């Protein structure tokens, strides 16, 4: 699996989790994690 695929999958999981929890902190952590993933690839 390519890095971009993993980042995309991670982003989708984050979106689902954010919609479930609706917690700003969780959304922020997800955004931070996804940007780190994108920077690494």
Secondary structure, DSSP 8 states (H G I E B T S, - for coil): --HHHHHHHHHHHHHHHHHHH--HHHHHHHHHHHHHHHHH-
